[in-house]
Amino acid sequence: MATASARHILVADEALCNDLKAKINAGEMTFEDAAKENSTCPSGSNGGALGSFGEGQMVPEFDKVVFNDEVGVVHGPVQTQFGYHLLEITERSN
């Protein structure tokens, strides 16, 4: 079974999500700092780290990105029932 490690930032609206992504990609802030300062998920205090998980353990919108898209890149906004996420896949194995 495929496993991955990722981190995420959860916010309430898409505009903030896009703004944070632009700042991270421009080098104005790190993913970790953006998560600590903005994420409404408890993982924010850990820089958004979700640890290691297997396929099917997260919501389908997460799985689609985490198990198919490029590692080490900030993806999103990804909308789920919780809000809008930026995702960064830090590791993946098949």
C-alpha positions as CSV (number, residue, x, y, z in Angstrom):
1,M,0.0,0.0,0.0
2,A,1.2,3.5,-0.8
3,T,2.1,5.8,2.1
4,A,2.9,9.4,2.2
5,S,3.9,12.2,4.6
6,A,2.5,15.7,4.0
7,R,1.7,19.0,5.7
8,H,-1.2,21.3,5.2
9,I,-2.6,24.7,6.0
10,L,-6.3,24.9,6.6
11,V,-8.1,28.3,6.2
12,A,-11.8,29.3,5.8
13,D,-11.6,31.0,2.4
14,E,-10.0,30.5,-1.0
15,A,-8.7,34.1,-1.2
16,L,-6.5,33.7,1.9
17,C,-5.4,30.3,0.6
18,N,-4.2,31.8,-2.7
19,D,-2.5,34.7,-0.9
20,L,-0.6,32.3,1.4
21,K,0.4,30.1,-1.6
22,A,1.8,33.2,-3.4
23,K,3.8,34.3,-0.4
24,I,5.3,30.8,0.2
25,N,6.2,30.5,-3.5
26,A,7.7,33.9,-3.6
27,G,9.9,33.1,-0.5
28,E,8.2,35.7,1.7
29,M,7.3,33.1,4.3
30,T,8.0,29.4,4.9
31,F,5.2,26.8,4.7
32,E,5.8,26.1,8.4
33,D,5.4,29.8,9.4
34,A,2.3,30.2,7.3
35,A,0.8,27.1,9.0
36,K,1.7,28.3,12.5
37,E,0.2,31.8,11.9
38,N,-2.8,30.9,9.8
39,S,-4.0,27.3,9.9
40,T,-7.2,26.6,11.8
41,C,-6.2,22.9,12.1
42,P,-4.4,21.7,15.3
43,S,-1.5,20.6,13.1
44,G,-0.7,24.2,12.5
45,S,1.3,24.4,15.7
46,N,3.5,21.7,14.1
47,G,4.0,23.7,10.9
48,G,1.1,21.8,9.4
49,A,2.8,18.3,9.6
50,L,0.3,15.5,9.3
51,G,2.8,12.7,9.7
52,S,2.7,9.5,7.7
53,F,-0.5,8.0,6.4
54,G,-1.8,5.4,4.0
55,E,-4.1,5.9,1.0
56,G,-7.7,6.1,2.1
57,Q,-6.9,7.5,5.6
58,M,-7.6,11.1,4.6
59,V,-10.5,12.7,2.8
60,P,-10.7,11.8,-0.9
61,E,-9.7,15.3,-2.0
62,F,-6.5,14.9,0.0
63,D,-5.7,11.5,-1.4
64,K,-6.1,12.6,-5.0
65,V,-3.4,15.2,-4.5
66,V,-1.1,13.5,-2.1
67,F,-0.9,10.2,-4.0
68,N,-0.8,11.6,-7.5
69,D,0.9,15.1,-7.6
70,E,4.5,16.2,-7.4
71,V,6.4,15.9,-4.1
72,G,7.9,19.0,-2.6
73,V,5.6,21.4,-4.3
74,V,2.8,23.5,-2.7
75,H,-0.6,22.4,-4.1
76,G,-3.9,24.0,-3.7
77,P,-6.3,25.5,-2.9
78,V,-7.9,22.1,-2.3
79,Q,-11.5,22.4,-1.0
80,T,-12.9,19.9,1.5
81,Q,-15.8,19.9,3.9
82,F,-13.3,21.5,6.4
83,G,-12.4,24.5,4.3
84,Y,-9.5,25.3,1.9
85,H,-6.1,23.6,2.1
86,L,-2.6,24.1,0.9
87,L,-0.9,20.8,0.7
88,E,2.8,19.9,0.5
89,I,3.8,16.3,0.0
90,T,7.0,15.8,1.8
91,E,7.5,12.1,1.1
92,R,5.7,9.2,-0.7
93,S,6.4,5.5,-1.3
94,N,4.4,3.0,-3.3
